Amino acid sequence: MDLSTDWLRIASTSDVPEGEAYAIEIMGLSLALYHVGEAWFCTDNICTHALALLTDGWLEGHIIECPLHGGQFDIRTGKGQGAPIDIDLKTFPVRIDGGDVLISLS
C-alpha cells in the first residue's frame, strides 16, 4: 500500500508545543491536533454536544474539556467522559514523518 496517498500533512511538529491543542481547517474539516508527551492525537474540533471549538477549551493530560458546558473527551479514543456528552468524537490516526504531522482520513 502506498501511504503517500493515504496520509495528509496537516502541520509541522514545531507548530504545536507539548501539552497544547492546535486548530486545523483542512478539506472542509475542523480538526484538533494534540501533542501530549511524545504522542500526537487528532480529533474533530467541534464538540458533539454544543458546537463549540474544543481547542478553545482546556487540555489536561489526555482529556480535552469543552469551553461551553464542560463536556470532556479522551483525545486518544474520542470517548465522551460523561454528561453532557452522549456522542463520542471522531478520531484520526496520526503519524510523524521527520518534522511533519500527518493524518489519515480513511
All heavy atoms as an XYZ file, in Angstrom:
805
protein
N       0.841     -1.184      0.000
C       0.000      0.000      0.000
C       0.883      1.244      0.000
O       1.866      1.314      0.718
C      -0.913      0.001      1.221
C      -1.657      1.292      1.327
S      -3.081      1.436      2.411
C      -2.737      0.600      3.862
N       0.536      2.236     -0.793
C       1.284      3.482     -0.883
C       0.708      4.479      0.116
O      -0.346      5.060     -0.108
C       1.186      4.032     -2.313
C       1.954      5.333     -2.485
O       2.661      5.748     -1.548
O       1.836      5.934     -3.563
N       1.420      4.654      1.254
C       0.919      5.548      2.302
C       0.871      7.000      1.870
O       0.131      7.796      2.442
C       1.771      5.412      3.563
C       1.631      4.102      4.319
C       2.537      4.102      5.536
C       0.204      3.846      4.728
N       1.641      7.380      0.863
C       1.657      8.780      0.438
C       0.282      9.228     -0.045
O      -0.040     10.400     -0.002
C       2.700      8.999     -0.650
O       2.356      8.274     -1.813
N      -0.554      8.304     -0.499
C      -1.898      8.688     -0.945
C      -2.905      8.635      0.194
O      -3.996      9.162      0.069
C      -2.377      7.758     -2.081
O      -2.400      6.422     -1.595
C      -1.497      7.872     -3.293
N      -2.553      8.002      1.304
C      -3.478      7.846      2.420
C      -3.258      8.857      3.541
O      -4.096      8.996      4.412
C      -3.363      6.442      3.017
C      -3.823      5.372      2.052
O      -4.686      5.648      1.199
O      -3.303      4.252      2.158
N      -2.126      9.519      3.551
C      -1.770     10.420      4.647
C      -1.691     11.858      4.150
O      -1.111     12.132      3.107
C      -0.439     10.003      5.262
C      -0.525      8.658      5.932
C      -0.332      7.443      5.350
C      -0.863      8.411      7.290
N      -0.522      6.446      6.271
C      -0.846      7.007      7.478
C      -1.163      9.227      8.371
C      -1.125      6.410      8.707
C      -1.437      8.624      9.591
C      -1.424      7.245      9.748
N      -2.235     12.782      4.938
C      -2.204     14.214      4.630
C      -1.337     14.938      5.641
O      -1.487     14.737      6.860
C      -3.608     14.814      4.733
C      -4.604     14.508      3.660
C      -5.969     15.043      4.073
C      -4.176     15.164      2.357
N      -0.473     15.817      5.157
C       0.316     16.654      6.067
C      -0.609     17.753      6.588
O      -1.259     18.450      5.811
C       1.495     17.280      5.336
C       2.345     18.129      6.256
C       3.373     18.938      5.480
N       4.183     19.711      6.379
C       3.819     20.869      6.925
N       2.637     21.399      6.668
N       4.640     21.511      7.743
N      -0.691     17.895      7.920
C      -1.571     18.914      8.488
C      -0.826     19.974      9.289
O      -1.388     21.022      9.583
C      -2.699     18.308      9.343
C      -2.143     17.504     10.506
C      -3.633     17.474      8.486
C      -3.189     17.134     11.543
N       0.429     19.697      9.656
C       1.185     20.665     10.469
C       2.642     20.231     10.533
O       2.991     19.123     10.125
C       0.607     20.739     11.878
N       3.451     21.114     11.075
C       4.825     20.781     11.459
C       4.832     20.467     12.943
O       4.021     21.035     13.699
C       5.763     21.967     11.216
O       5.916     22.207      9.851
N       5.723     19.610     13.367
C       5.800     19.305     14.795
C       6.096     20.565     15.608
O       5.667     20.678     16.751
C       6.855     18.227     15.081
O       8.110     18.634     14.533
C       6.447     16.878     14.495
N       6.770     21.527     15.003
C       7.097     22.769     15.714
C       5.881     23.686     15.883
O       5.931     24.643     16.654
C       8.211     23.513     14.982
O       7.799     23.847     13.662
N       4.768     23.389     15.189
C       3.560     24.222     15.298
C       2.820     24.029     16.619
O       2.063     24.909     17.038
C       2.565     23.900     14.164
C       3.047     24.341     12.799
O       3.914     25.246     12.731
O       2.562     23.771     11.798
N       2.988     22.868     17.252
C       2.182     22.525     18.426
C       3.086     22.208     19.610
O       3.679     21.130     19.679
C       1.265     21.311     18.142
C       0.290     21.107     19.297
C       0.528     21.480     16.830
N       3.208     23.140     20.561
C       4.022     22.863     21.746
C       3.463     21.684     22.543
O       2.255     21.426     22.523
C       3.924     24.156     22.562
C       3.463     25.200     21.601
C       2.638     24.483     20.581
N       4.322     20.991     23.261
C       3.889     19.861     24.093
C       2.851     20.355     25.104
O       2.975     21.424     25.679
C       5.105     19.270     24.810
C       4.872     17.889     25.388
C       4.125     17.898     26.708
O       4.336     18.830     27.506
O       3.319     16.990     26.943
N       1.778     19.566     25.257
C       0.715     19.919     26.202
C      -0.334     20.848     25.637
O      -1.193     21.324     26.366
N      -0.277     21.110     24.333
C      -1.203     22.061     23.713
C      -2.103     21.398     22.678
O      -1.807     20.321     22.170
C      -0.408     23.183     23.030
C       0.420     24.027     23.978
C      -0.409     24.902     24.889
O      -1.472     25.385     24.441
O      -0.012     25.080     26.047
N      -3.185     22.097     22.356
C      -4.104     21.713     21.284
C      -4.037     22.793     20.208
O      -3.881     23.978     20.519
C      -5.520     21.588     21.820
N      -4.170     22.397     18.965
C      -3.986     23.289     17.816
C      -5.124     23.064     16.830
O      -5.405     21.926     16.452
C      -2.630     22.937     17.189
C      -2.168     23.774     16.042
C      -1.704     25.075     16.232
C      -2.127     23.248     14.747
C      -1.230     25.823     15.163
C      -1.655     23.996     13.682
C      -1.210     25.284     13.904
O      -0.734     26.025     12.846
N      -5.794     24.130     16.431
C      -6.916     24.039     15.491
C      -6.409     24.007     14.054
O      -5.497     24.744     13.690
C      -7.844     25.235     15.669
N      -7.037     23.134     13.246
C      -6.673     22.997     11.836
C      -7.947     22.892     11.008
O      -8.873     22.161     11.379
C      -5.826     21.731     11.609
C      -4.500     21.875     12.341
C      -5.620     21.451     10.128
C      -3.712     20.613     12.428
N      -7.988     23.632      9.911
C      -9.076     23.518      8.938
C      -8.471     22.922      7.677
O      -7.525     23.478      7.119
C      -9.673     24.893      8.619
C     -10.268     25.612      9.816
C     -11.580     25.023     10.273
O     -12.330     24.488      9.426
O     -11.865     25.092     11.480
N      -8.985     21.772      7.245
C      -8.458     21.115      6.051
C      -9.570     20.321      5.375
O     -10.338     19.633      6.048
C      -7.249     20.202      6.392
C      -6.575     19.698      5.130
C      -7.626     19.080      7.310
C      -5.221     19.048      5.349
N      -9.687     20.488      4.078
C     -10.658     19.754      3.272
C     -12.077     19.839      3.854
O     -12.809     18.857      3.894
C     -10.223     18.290      3.118
C      -8.916     18.155      2.355
S      -8.341     16.460      2.209
C      -9.671     15.718      1.286
N     -12.442     21.020      4.348
C     -13.775     21.225      4.897
C     -13.974     20.676      6.297
O     -15.082     20.721      6.824
N     -12.913     20.161      6.909
C     -12.996     19.613      8.260
C     -12.377     20.564      9.272
O     -11.368     21.218      8.994
C     -12.265     18.271      8.343
C     -12.774     17.147      7.464
C     -11.820     15.956      7.536
C     -14.176     16.740      7.877
N     -12.974     20.624     10.444
C     -12.417     21.366     11.568
C     -11.820     20.336     12.520
O     -12.547     19.554     13.140
C     -13.505     22.177     12.265
O     -12.962     22.881     13.360
N     -10.483     20.314     12.617
C      -9.781     19.297     13.395
C      -9.004     19.925     14.541
O      -8.632     21.097     14.495
C      -8.801     18.526     12.498
C      -9.387     17.850     11.269
C      -8.281     17.203     10.451
C     -10.449     16.843     11.659
N      -8.753     19.107     15.556
C      -7.904     19.493     16.683
C      -6.725     18.535     16.719
O      -6.906     17.316     16.706
C      -8.678     19.428     17.990
N      -5.523     19.081     16.744
C      -4.296     18.307     16.846
C      -3.731     18.521     18.239
O      -3.651     19.658     18.712
C      -3.299     18.764     15.786
C      -1.946     18.077     15.757
C      -2.091     16.592     15.413
C      -1.028     18.767     14.751
N      -3.357     17.432     18.908
C      -2.864     17.488     20.284
C      -1.480     16.877     20.364
O      -1.208     15.863     19.742
C      -3.784     16.677     21.211
C      -5.248     16.974     21.068
C      -6.040     16.219     20.198
C      -5.851     17.979     21.802
C      -7.395     16.467     20.065
C      -7.213     18.234     21.676
C      -7.978     17.475     20.810
O      -9.318     17.722     20.676
N      -0.629     17.497     21.183
C       0.732     16.995     21.427
C       0.862     16.780     22.931
O       0.895     17.743     23.696
C       1.738     18.034     20.926
C       3.158     17.652     21.110
N       4.171     18.555     20.938
C       3.758     16.482     21.443
C       5.332     17.957     21.154
N       5.093     16.702     21.473
N       0.886     15.509     23.348
C       0.954     15.168     24.770
C       2.153     14.248     24.987
O       2.161     13.107     24.516
C      -0.349     14.475     25.236
C      -0.250     14.102     26.713
C      -1.556     15.369     24.983
N       3.153     14.762     25.670
C       4.383     13.986     25.857
C       5.022     13.743     24.505
O       5.221     14.660     23.718
N       5.313     12.494     24.203
C       5.877     12.135     22.903
C       4.792     11.766     21.895
O       5.091     11.469     20.740
C       6.844     10.950     23.063
C       8.043     11.243     23.950
C       8.916     12.350     23.366
O       9.213     12.320     22.158
O       9.295     13.254     24.142
N       3.536     11.751     22.322
C       2.434     11.272     21.480
C       1.660     12.422     20.820
O       1.627     13.539     21.325
C       1.476     10.430     22.320
N       1.043     12.081     19.697
C       0.231     13.019     18.931
C      -1.140     12.390     18.684
O      -1.236     11.184     18.434
C       0.893     13.320     17.583
C       2.185     14.064     17.738
C       3.399     13.530     18.061
C       2.380     15.462     17.603
N       4.341     14.528     18.115
C       3.745     15.729     17.841
C       1.532     16.529     17.292
C       4.277     17.002     17.794
C       2.070     17.796     17.234
C       3.426     18.032     17.482
N      -2.193     13.223     18.739
C      -3.560     12.753     18.547
C      -4.309     13.781     17.709
O      -3.973     14.970     17.720
C      -4.276     12.587     19.898
C      -3.523     11.706     20.850
C      -2.646     12.241     21.775
C      -3.679     10.329     20.803
C      -1.931     11.432     22.645
C      -2.968      9.508     21.664
C      -2.096     10.055     22.585
N      -5.346     13.324     17.009
C      -6.172     14.226     16.209
C      -7.631     13.801     16.345
O      -7.955     12.613     16.247
C      -5.739     14.181     14.745
S      -6.602     15.370     13.694
N      -8.505     14.796     16.584
C      -9.945     14.557     16.680
C     -10.670     15.650     15.905
O     -10.072     16.663     15.518
C     -10.459     14.616     18.141
O     -10.374     15.973     18.620
C      -9.685     13.696     19.060
N     -11.991     15.454     15.728
C     -12.807     16.577     15.302
C     -12.623     17.681     16.326
O     -12.384     17.416     17.510
C     -14.296     16.184     15.259
C     -14.680     15.458     13.982
O     -14.015     15.652     12.948
O     -15.662     14.695     14.025
N     -12.740     18.942     15.894
C     -12.563     20.070     16.808
C     -13.893     20.613     17.314
O     -13.916     21.499     18.149
C     -11.760     21.185     16.122
C     -11.252     22.226     17.106
O     -11.143     21.975     18.303
N     -10.937     23.399     16.602
N     -15.002     20.102     16.829
C     -16.313     20.600     17.231
C     -16.906     19.667     18.282
O     -17.047     18.463     18.045
C     -17.281     20.683     16.024
C     -16.664     21.476     14.875
C     -18.625     21.231     16.446
C     -16.416     22.930     15.166
N     -17.263     20.204     19.436
C     -17.881     19.414     20.495
C     -19.173     18.794     19.972
O     -19.972     19.472     19.317
C     -18.171     20.284     21.709
S     -18.958     19.380     23.070
N     -19.389     17.528     20.247
C     -20.593     16.843     19.779
C     -21.834     17.255     20.565
O     -22.943     16.944     20.169
C     -20.425     15.313     19.881
O     -20.180     14.968     21.251
C     -19.279     14.824     19.010
N     -21.652     17.980     21.653
C     -22.789     18.402     22.473
C     -23.350     19.753     22.040
O     -24.555     19.902     21.943
C     -22.386     18.462     23.954
C     -23.414     19.080     24.836
N     -23.249     20.307     25.428
C     -24.646     18.648     25.201
C     -24.328     20.602     26.138
N     -25.189     19.611     26.017
N     -22.467     20.729     21.762
C     -22.999     22.074     21.538
C     -22.169     22.949     20.605
O     -22.098     24.150     20.790
C     -23.197     22.783     22.872
N     -21.519     22.361     19.619
C     -20.867     23.108     18.537
C     -19.810     24.125     18.965
O     -19.605     25.112     18.276
C     -21.926     23.796     17.668
C     -22.959     22.868     17.016
C     -23.938     23.676     16.191
C     -22.300     21.805     16.174
N     -19.135     23.906     20.079
C     -18.033     24.778     20.484
C     -16.720     24.193     19.979
O     -16.604     22.986     19.754
C     -17.983     24.906     22.000
N     -15.713     25.046     19.785
C     -14.382     24.587     19.391
C     -13.646     24.026     20.606
O     -13.434     24.739     21.595
C     -13.567     25.726     18.782
C     -14.027     26.245     17.434
C     -13.149     27.419     17.003
C     -14.029     25.147     16.388
N     -13.265     22.773     20.529
C     -12.552     22.149     21.648
C     -11.200     22.799     21.891
O     -10.731     22.853     23.027
C     -12.402     20.657     21.397
C     -13.736     19.894     21.405
C     -13.518     18.446     20.992
C     -14.416     19.985     22.753
N     -10.566     23.303     20.840
C      -9.263     23.949     21.014
C      -9.379     25.267     21.785
O      -8.372     25.825     22.194
C      -8.563     24.179     19.665
O      -9.459     24.836     18.773
C      -8.097     22.858     19.065
N     -10.597     25.758     22.003
C     -10.803     26.920     22.876
C     -10.968     26.488     24.324
O     -11.104     27.316     25.221
C     -12.054     27.711     22.446
C     -11.845     28.470     21.153
O     -10.682     28.695     20.752
O     -12.857     28.839     20.522
N     -10.967     25.164     24.560
C     -11.140     24.613     25.904
C      -9.814     24.343     26.582
O      -8.804     24.989     26.290
N      -9.815     23.342     27.471
C      -8.657     23.064     28.310
C      -8.210     21.633     28.119
O      -9.013     20.700     28.243
C      -9.021     23.312     29.772
C      -9.481     24.721     29.963
C      -8.705     25.815     30.233
C     -10.829     25.199     29.852
N      -9.489     26.944     30.291
C     -10.800     26.597     30.061
C     -12.056     24.597     29.579
C     -11.935     27.384     30.013
C     -13.194     25.388     29.526
C     -13.121     26.762     29.757
N      -6.916     21.462     27.863
C      -6.326     20.141     27.713
C      -5.551     19.818     28.979
O      -4.667     20.569     29.389
C      -5.379     20.103     26.502
C      -4.670     18.784     26.232
C      -5.680     17.680     25.886
C      -3.657     18.944     25.104
N      -5.923     18.701     29.621
C      -5.199     18.239     30.798
C      -4.897     16.764     30.602
O      -5.817     15.935     30.600
C      -6.008     18.457     32.071
C      -5.201     18.134     33.303
C      -5.884     18.571     34.586
O      -6.589     19.593     34.585
O      -5.708     17.865     35.587
N      -3.633     16.463     30.371
C      -3.263     15.088     30.055
C      -3.913     14.675     28.744
O      -3.729     15.344     27.730
N      -4.699     13.615     28.773
C      -5.370     13.125     27.569
C      -6.846     13.520     27.521
O      -7.607     12.950     26.744
C      -5.239     11.601     27.479
C      -3.834     11.155     27.257
N      -3.063     10.599     28.247
C      -3.057     11.204     26.153
C      -1.870     10.325     27.762
N      -1.835     10.687     26.492
N      -7.246     14.490     28.341
C      -8.641     14.919     28.392
C      -8.748     16.364     27.902
O      -8.056     17.248     28.398
C      -9.218     14.819     29.822
C      -9.110     13.387     30.353
C     -10.659     15.322     29.869
C      -9.907     12.345     29.590
N      -9.643     16.569     26.917
C      -9.956     17.926     26.463
C     -11.334     18.276     27.011
O     -12.251     17.461     26.960
C      -9.900     18.067     24.917
C     -10.051     19.526     24.479
C     -10.914     17.193     24.231
C      -8.861     20.386     24.660
N     -11.444     19.479     27.565
C     -12.716     19.942     28.118
C     -13.274     21.061     27.256
O     -12.588     22.037     26.960
C     -12.526     20.448     29.547
C     -13.832     20.888     30.185
C     -13.683     21.254     31.641
O     -12.926     20.565     32.362
O     -14.326     22.240     32.059
N     -14.514     20.896     26.850
C     -15.195     21.896     26.034
C     -15.393     23.179     26.838
O     -15.792     23.125     28.007
C     -16.545     21.329     25.575
S     -17.523     22.516     24.633
N     -15.156     24.342     26.224
C     -15.291     25.599     26.944
C     -16.745     26.017     27.206
O     -16.997     26.875     28.040
C     -14.608     26.615     26.020
C     -14.811     26.047     24.655
C     -14.721     24.553     24.842
N     -17.688     25.402     26.521
C     -19.075     25.852     26.635
C     -19.811     25.255     27.829
O     -20.318     25.986     28.679
C     -19.819     25.543     25.333
C     -21.131     26.263     25.111
C     -20.983     27.772     25.233
C     -21.695     25.902     23.744
N     -19.877     23.934     27.922
C     -20.622     23.293     29.011
C     -19.777     22.319     29.819
O     -20.317     21.555     30.616
C     -21.853     22.562     28.464
C     -22.851     23.475     27.848
N     -23.158     23.415     26.506
C     -23.583     24.484     28.365
C     -24.057     24.355     26.240
N     -24.332     25.008     27.346
N     -18.464     22.299     29.584
C     -17.567     21.471     30.392
C     -17.549     19.992     30.043
O     -17.004     19.201     30.797
N     -18.122     19.625     28.901
C     -18.049     18.229     28.474
C     -16.606     17.837     28.217
O     -15.805     18.656     27.768
N     -16.259     16.599     28.511
C     -14.880     16.138     28.360
C     -14.798     14.913     27.462
O     -15.689     14.073     27.455
C     -14.289     15.789     29.734
C     -14.232     16.991     30.659
C     -13.633     16.625     32.003
O     -13.583     15.461     32.395
N     -13.154     17.626     32.715
N     -13.681     14.862     26.714
C     -13.407     13.751     25.807
C     -11.987     13.257     26.036
O     -11.082     14.053     26.293
C     -13.502     14.203     24.341
C     -14.843     14.714     23.928
C     -15.145     16.061     24.041
C     -15.799     13.854     23.414
C     -16.381     16.545     23.650
C     -17.045     14.321     23.020
C     -17.341     15.677     23.139
N     -11.791     11.945     25.883
C     -10.449     11.365     25.878
C      -9.922     11.502     24.455
O     -10.494     10.930     23.521
C     -10.510      9.893     26.295
C      -9.136      9.266     26.437
O      -8.226      9.589     25.647
O      -8.970      8.420     27.342
N      -8.859     12.264     24.264
C      -8.348     12.536     22.910
C      -7.737     11.297     22.263
O      -7.574     11.257     21.051
C      -7.336     13.692     22.907
C      -6.106     13.363     23.757
C      -8.013     14.984     23.352
C      -4.980     14.368     23.649
N      -7.411     10.279     23.037
C      -6.844      9.049     22.474
C      -7.898      8.230     21.743
O      -7.600      7.568     20.754
C      -6.203      8.198     23.574
C      -5.028      8.892     24.251
C      -4.587      8.143     25.475
N      -5.645      8.237     26.496
C      -5.502      7.841     27.747
N      -4.371      7.286     28.142
N      -6.481      7.964     28.615
N      -9.130      8.275     22.244
C     -10.196      7.421     21.709
C     -11.401      8.205     21.198
O     -12.235      7.648     20.493
C     -10.706      6.469     22.799
O     -11.274      7.264     23.866
C      -9.591      5.587     23.334
N     -11.524      9.480     21.605
C     -12.698     10.282     21.273
C     -13.868     10.046     22.208
O     -14.901     10.688     22.106
N     -13.719      9.129     23.153
C     -14.812      8.745     24.043
C     -15.206      9.885     24.977
O     -14.367     10.469     25.649
C     -14.398      7.528     24.866
C     -15.449      7.015     25.805
C     -15.866      5.623     25.414
C     -16.910      5.073     26.362
N     -18.255      5.368     25.938
N     -16.520     10.192     24.998
C     -17.042     11.170     25.943
C     -16.893     10.644     27.358
O     -17.031      9.449     27.605
N     -16.622     11.554     28.285
C     -16.347     11.169     29.668
C     -17.523     11.440     30.594
O     -17.342     11.701     31.774
C     -15.093     11.901     30.158
C     -13.853     11.606     29.337
C     -13.488     10.137     29.372
O     -13.110      9.609     30.411
N     -13.621      9.459     28.239
N     -18.749     11.389     30.076
C     -19.932     11.593     30.908
C     -20.730     12.802     30.458
O     -20.406     13.450     29.459
N     -21.786     13.092     31.203
C     -22.695     14.197     30.868
C     -21.918     15.504     30.771
O     -20.969     15.703     31.517
C     -23.791     14.295     31.926
N     -22.294     16.371     29.849
C     -23.441     16.288     28.947
C     -23.154     15.544     27.630
O     -23.967     15.571     26.726
C     -23.753     17.750     28.661
C     -22.402     18.398     28.649
C     -21.626     17.673     29.733
N     -22.011     14.882     27.524
C     -21.619     14.229     26.264
C     -22.358     12.903     26.092
O     -22.306     12.047     26.978
C     -20.093     13.979     26.224
C     -19.321     15.278     26.442
C     -19.684     13.286     24.931
C     -19.643     16.386     25.497
N     -23.030     12.738     24.939
C     -23.645     11.445     24.640
C     -23.240     10.914     23.262
O     -23.673      9.837     22.865
C     -25.164     11.492     24.784
C     -25.819     12.549     23.917
O     -25.121     13.208     23.128
O     -27.042     12.698     24.021
N     -22.392     11.678     22.546
C     -21.852     11.237     21.262
C     -20.338     11.430     21.303
O     -19.851     12.522     21.621
C     -22.451     12.042     20.087
C     -23.966     11.869     20.041
C     -21.817     11.609     18.761
C     -24.655     12.784     19.046
N     -19.595     10.366     21.002
C     -18.135     10.432     21.018
C     -17.615     11.252     19.836
O     -18.320     11.466     18.849
C     -17.542      9.021     20.960
C     -17.901      8.187     22.180
O     -18.212      8.765     23.237
O     -17.868      6.950     22.064
N     -16.367     11.703     19.961
C     -15.679     12.434     18.886
C     -15.086     11.465     17.879
O     -14.645     10.378     18.240
C     -14.487     13.215     19.450
C     -14.704     14.532     20.125
C     -13.371     15.048     20.653
C     -15.331     15.539     19.193
N     -15.016     11.880     16.633
C     -14.284     11.124     15.619
C     -12.794     11.392     15.827
O     -12.384     12.518     16.095
C     -14.706     11.566     14.219
C     -14.027     10.776     13.115
C     -14.699     10.989     11.784
C     -14.031     10.289     10.652
N     -13.728      8.899     10.803
N     -12.002     10.341     15.746
C     -10.548     10.466     15.862
C      -9.901     10.052     14.543
O     -10.515      9.354     13.730
C      -9.995      9.573     16.994
O     -10.283      8.214     16.703
C     -10.576      9.963     18.344
N      -8.677     10.501     14.348
C      -7.943     10.234     13.117
C      -6.541      9.734     13.468
O      -5.890     10.309     14.348
C      -7.826     11.516     12.272
C      -9.157     12.113     11.935
C      -9.747     13.044     12.780
C      -9.838     11.731     10.789
C     -10.992     13.590     12.482
C     -11.085     12.268     10.489
C     -11.660     13.198     11.338
N      -6.055      8.687     12.786
C      -4.693      8.211     13.025
C      -3.671      9.301     12.687
O      -3.840     10.042     11.714
C      -4.546      7.027     12.063
C      -5.935      6.616     11.718
C      -6.762      7.866     11.795
N      -2.633      9.398     13.512
C      -1.575     10.398     13.341
C      -0.248      9.674     13.164
O       0.020      8.668     13.809
C      -1.492     11.322     14.572
C      -0.352     12.329     14.421
C      -2.809     12.040     14.806
N       0.575     10.236     12.296
C       1.919      9.710     12.055
C       2.872     10.899     11.952
O       2.524     11.929     11.376
C       1.895      8.921     10.748
C       3.181      8.295     10.354
C       2.980      7.458      9.122
N       3.256      8.298      7.957
C       3.506      7.838      6.747
N       3.461      6.561      6.507
N       3.768      8.648      5.765
N       4.050     10.760     12.509
C       5.089     11.790     12.403
C       6.112     11.308     11.380
O       6.581     10.169     11.444
C       5.768     12.046     13.757
C       4.737     12.432     14.823
C       6.854     13.125     13.621
C       3.924     13.668     14.505
N       6.430     12.180     10.425
C       7.416     11.872      9.399
C       8.412     13.018      9.381
O       8.127     14.080      8.819
C       6.721     11.699      8.052
C       7.672     11.268      6.933
O       8.833     10.936      7.232
O       7.244     11.266      5.777
N       9.562     12.820     10.033
C      10.524     13.909     10.175
C       9.903     14.986     11.049
O       9.495     14.734     12.161
N       9.749     16.188     10.485
C       9.125     17.288     11.212
C       7.679     17.527     10.813
O       7.088     18.534     11.188
N       7.106     16.604     10.043
C       5.731     16.761      9.573
C       4.767     15.906     10.385
O       5.084     14.770     10.747
C       5.603     16.341      8.100
C       6.356     17.273      7.169
O       6.480     18.479      7.486
O       6.822     16.791      6.118
N       3.576     16.459     10.638
C       2.493     15.710     11.279
C       1.508     15.340     10.163
O       1.023     16.205      9.438
C       1.776     16.546     12.349
C       0.680     15.713     13.015
C       2.766     17.062     13.385
N       1.258     14.040     10.041
C       0.360     13.519      9.007
C      -0.830     12.834      9.659
O      -0.698     12.246     10.730
C       1.089     12.491      8.136
C       2.448     12.889      7.575
C       3.147     11.684      6.985
C       2.298     13.969      6.540
N      -2.002     12.924      9.006
C      -3.171     12.183      9.477
C      -3.763     11.397      8.326
O      -3.559     11.733      7.155
C      -4.260     13.083     10.091
C      -4.846     14.036      9.062
C      -3.756     13.795     11.334
C      -6.152     14.660      9.462
N      -4.496     10.356      8.680
C      -5.239      9.584      7.693
C      -6.715      9.874      7.896
O      -7.227      9.794      9.007
C      -4.970      8.091      7.885
O      -5.791      7.349      6.997
N      -7.398     10.214      6.812
C      -8.831     10.479      6.879
C      -9.648      9.230      6.588
O     -10.863      9.225      6.740
C      -9.215     11.590      5.888
C      -8.611     12.947      6.162
C      -9.012     13.943      5.070
C      -9.012     13.463      7.527
N      -8.987      8.148      6.147
C      -9.733      6.929      5.802
C      -9.934      6.036      7.015
O      -9.371      6.215      8.046
C      -9.015      6.167      4.704
O      -7.688      5.896      5.067
